[in-house]
Amino acid sequence: MPVAADLSPRLARCAALLCLVTAALADDGRGLKRGGDPNQVSISGLSSGAAMAVQYAVAHSASVTAVGAVAGPQWGCAGGSVSRAINDCMCGRAALTPTINTARQLAARGAIDKLTLGRPQSLRRAWVFQSPADETVSSRSGEADATFLTAFIGTAPEVDRGNAVDGSDRAGHGIIAPGGSDTCAFDGTETSYVRHCGAEDNAGKMFHTLFGEGSAYNPSDRAGDVPEAELWSFDQKRFIEQAKARGVSVADDYYNPFWFWWPASSARRQNFDMAEKGYIYVPPSCRAVGSACRVHVALHGCKQDARVFASKAGYNNWAERYKVIVVYPAIVPGDPVAGTVCRSPAVDPSLDAAWAEPNPNGCWDWWGYLDTSSQQGRYLTKEAPQMQVLRAIITAVTTSQTN
């Protein structure tokens, strides 16, 4: 009896703790149906995610209000060529030509949202971060992206080049967050591409530019680190299947040795290189029915684990401040190519003629690796496979919670 009496409180405490843990790990069961404000949709990303973010914002400029790009290349720079994407857009080995006319031509023929008097109907704000020391995407390309956004939107984006106080002006390739695990400067040991440069906070400064509405940026508005259990997964595969059901075709991504090295598609390619699940963070004030919060889509970069990006890149710590739901779609990780691409010899243009279009680093499609030879340039339009999936995800998040 004394033993049972002694165990009883302990069992009660354990049961209570188990309930708390279970509650923390479980989402609220609503999936993506969040009733987000369809008139307050924005998008951003890192590296290839930045390229895709700008591509999406340009293609859907009548419904996207703001865009952010961290260490991303110039819009439309690759022109469907992987050698140009690497040699020029990333490594700055040749001068870049303006691409604004391409965007205007696509708008004129309806491949992307039409422009009104030469300007987007909704897209008004942009923010760009580009470290001068980035060896993966040259500052030349980042600056060209800012120039493109100025011409397309009609107002210049806020451009952040880091600062000498915390060393972010010498940061290596990646997104900078106070909780970053990689060193600020490039040292060859990068694993997460979420870098720590003192108090520098890319997500915080981005959100302030996109949503701050004239207020002063205040680093103390950043909430404490959001527990990873508050990051919920969602079924991304169903949106992929919906696009596939519409008959979307894609380029092959490997050679089958059993058929004399004939090009073939992996299961990964058949799913547009996209993962079966993505992630979402819904701040507490946005969980009630009728909250109608902003919606922001954040896209990870090449060689990044989507969940690590979603939990560590810093977006979640600002979501409550700006009343914004943050959605993290995902690409399937590849088998990354070792080394730093811009320290390697230039890519031979003959690679552009290959029938198979691999994506070993798990990048978003910013150079047209999903496009067959008869679909050149589709990757920049609303018909691009990954664009279609992103659009479906946004539609789901902005669907009324009572429907």
N, C-alpha and C positions, 0 to 999 in steps of 0.2 A: 504493500500500500504506500509506504513512503517513497519507494522507487517510482511507482506510477504517478504519484503526485508531483514528483520532481520532474518527470518527463513531460507531463501534461503542458506546462507553460512553454517548454522548448518546442514541442510539436506544434503548438498554436502559433509560435513565432515563425517556425519554418513554413507552416501553411500560409501564413500571411505574406511572408516573403515570396513564396512561390506564386501567389496570386498577383503580387506586384510585378514580378518579373514577367509573368505571362501577359499581363495587361500591357506592359511596356513594349513587348516584342510584337504584339498583334496590332495590325492596323484597324481602322474602323469599319472595314468591310465595304466601303463605297467604291473601291478601285479608283478609276480616273474621273468618275462623275462628280465634279467639284463645283459646278455652277460658277466657274470663273468668268470674269468680265470679258466678253468677246471683243470689246472695244479697247482693251488694255492688254494686248498680247505683245510680248517682246522676246528676243532671242539673242544668245551670245554663245561663244565657244572659245576653245583654245586650239591653236595650230590648225589641223585639218577641220576641227570643230568650229574654229573661227571662220574658216573659208566657207563651210557649209552654212553657218549662221548668216553670213552676209548674202550667200546665194539664196537662202530661203527668204530673207527680208526683202531682197530685190525682187524676187519672183512673186512675193505676196505683199507687195508694198501698200496695197489697199486695206490690208487687215493687220499688218504688223506696225506698231507705233515706234519701236526703238530697237537698236541693234548694238551689240558690243563685240569687239574682236580683240583677243589676246594673242599676240604673236602669230597673226595670220597673214597669208599672202594676198596680193592684189586680186580683186574680183576678176574672174574670166581670164586670168593670166595664162593658164596652161593651154587653153585652146584645144583640149582633147589630146594633148601630147605629154606623155610621162617624162620624156627627156627634157622638154621645156619646163615642165612643172618643177623638176629637180634642179636643173642647171641654172635656170633664170629666175623662176618665181621664188625658189627657196634659197638658192646659193648666190644669187645676184651676179652670175657670170656674164650677163649681157644686159644692156639697157632695156628697160621695160617700156612698152608703148601704151598709151592711154586706151582704156577699154570701154569708155562711157558710150561710144557710138554703138557698140555691140548691144549694150543694155537697151538703148533707145530703139534699136531695130527690133529686138525681141518683143518689146512692149508694143510697138506699132503693129506687129503681126499677131499679137495676142498670146504669144508663148509664155509671157509673164504678165502680171497685172498691167493694165493700161495706165498711162500717165495723164494727168490733167494739166494742160498748159506746160507740159514738159516736166512736171513734178509728181511725186507719189501722192496718193490721196490721203494716206495715214502716216507713213514713215517720216518722222520729224527729227528724231534725236539719234546720235551715234557716239560711241566712245571707243577709242583705240588705245591699246597698250603695245609698245614695241621697244624692247631693250636694245640699245645700240650695240650690245655685246652678244646678241643672240646669234649663234653659229648654225642654227637649223633653218630659220627663216630670217633672211637678211633684213636689216633696217630699211634698205632701199625698197623692198617689196611691201613692208608694213607702211611706209610713208606713201607709196603708190596707192595702197588700199584707202588710206585717209583721203588722198586726192580724188580718188574715184567716188567715195561717199560724198565728198563736198559737191562734186559735179552732179551726182544723181539726186541727192536730197535738196540741194540748194543752199544749205548752211554747212559750215565746217564742223566736223566732229570734234569732241574734246580729245586731244592726243596726249597721252601720258608716256613719257620716255624714262620714267624713274627718276631717282635723285641720288646725289652723292652722300647724303646724310646716312642712309641705311644701305647704300650700295646697290640699290635696285636699278641704277643706271648701268650696272655691269652684270646684271642678272643673266644667267643662262636660259635656255629655252624652257618655258613652262609658265604656269600661273603662280602668282605670288600670294601667299596667305600667311597670316600670323601662326597658323598651326602647321605650316609646311614641313615636310620631313626631309626634303633634299636641300643641299646647301644653296646659297644664293647664287654664287658664281658657278659656272660649269667646271666640274672636276672629273667627269667620266664615271661617276658612281651613281648617276641618277636612276631612280627606280619608279618614283611616283609622278615626277614632273610637277609636283606641287612644292614650290620653293619657299624657303624662309629667308626674308630680307628685313629683319627688324620688324617694325610696325607696318611696313608696306602691305596694303590690302587691296588687291585688284578688284575683287568682287564688291567691296564696300564703295570704292571710288566709282566703279561702273554704275552701281545702283543709284548712287547719289546723282550722277549725271543724267541717268535715264528717268529717274523718278523724283529727284530732289525738289523740283519746282521752285528754284531760287533760294532755297535754304542753304546755310553754310554746312560744309561737310564736317561732321563731328565723329572722330573715331570712337568716342565713348558710346555712341549709339549702337555699336556692335554688341549683340547679345553674347552670352557665354557659349562655349562650344555645345552644339546640339548633340545629344546622345545618338549614337548610330542606330539604336533601336527605333528612333523616331523617323528613320529613313525607310520608307515602305517600297516594296517592289510592285510592279504591275505587269500584266500580260501584254508584251509587245508583239508576240507572235500572231495574235489574231488580226492585228492591223497589217502585218506582212501578208498574211493569207488573203485578206481582202484585196490588197493590191494585186497579188498573184492571180486572183480570180478574174481580174479585169484583163488578163492576158499580157501582163507586162513581161517583156523579154529582156534578157541580160546577156552580156558577153561571157564567154567561158573563162575559167581562171586557172586551169592546169592542163597538162598534156597527159593523156592516158597511155602508159607504156605498153599495155596489152593490145592497143589498136594503133601500133606504129606511131606513137606519140601524137595521136589525133587529139585536138582540143576537146575538153569536156568540162562540165560544171560540177563542182562539189556541192554538197548539201548547203554549205555556208553561202556559196554564190547564189544558189537558188532562192535563198532567203535575203538576197541583196546585201550579204555580209553583215546583216543585222542580228542582234542577239534575241533570244526568246523573251527576255524580260528587261525592263528598264526600271527606273527608280523615281520616286516622287517625295518631296517634302512639303507638307501642309502645315504651316505655322498654326498655333492654337487658335488665333483669332479668325482663321479662315476655315475652320472645321464646322462651324454652325451653318445650317441651311440658310441660304439667303445672304451670305457674307459678301458674295460677288467680288472676290479679291482679284488683283492683277494675276496674270499668268506669265511666267518666264520660262523659256526652254533653254537649258544649258547643255552644251555638247562637249564631251571630252575630246582629247587629242589622240594622235597616233601613239601606240605603245602604252596607252594608259588603261588601267583597270577602271571600268565604269563606276563601280561601287566606291572605290577609293576616291575617285574624282568627286563623286556626289557627296561623300561624307567629309572630305578634307579641303576642297577648293575654296571654301569660305562663303559660298552663297547662302547657306542655311542660316548663318549667324546674322544675316541682314534681312531675312525674309519677314520676320515679325515687324521690324521697324517700318518696312515699306508695304506691308500687307500684300505679299506676293507669294503665290504658289510656285514652287520651282520643280520643273519636270526634267528628268535626266534620261533621254533615250540612249540606246547603247549599240555599239558595233561589237561584233564578236572579236576577241583578241586573236591576233595572228601568230605567226612564228617570226618575231622581229628580226630584221637584218641587223647584224652587229655593227658597231662603229658609228661614227658621226658622218652623215652623208656628205656634208660640205667639205670634209677633210679628205674625201676620197676623190679619185679621178672623175672627170665629167662623164655623164651617162651618154653612151653612144646613141645617136638618133635612130639607128637601125632598130632599136628596141620598140619604137613606135609601131613598127610593121608587124609585131608579133600578133598571132591570132588569139593567144591567151593573155588575159589582163589580170595578173595577180595583185593582191593587196596584202602583202606579208605583215605590214606594221599595224594592221587594224585601223586604217584611216577612214574618215568619211570620204565620199566620192566627190573630190574637188577637181579632178582632172579628167573624168569621164571613163573610169575603169569599168563601169557597168554598161556603157554604151557599145553596141555593135558597130561595125563599120558603116552601116546604113543609118545610124542614129547619132552621128557626130554632133556634139553640142547640146544633146538632150539634158545632160547633167545640170545645165544652168536654168532649165525651164521647170514649169509646174508639173510636167509629165515625168520628170526624173523619178525613179523608183523610191529612193530614200526620201525625196521631197514629199511624195504621196503619203508615205507612212507618217512623217512628221505632221503633215496636215491633218491626218486622221486622229493622231494623238491630241493635237490642239483642239480639234472639234469635240473630242470626248471630254476633255478637261473643262471646256466652256459650256457643256451640256447642263441644263438645269438639273439640280439635285432632286427635283420632284417628278421628273419625267421617268 
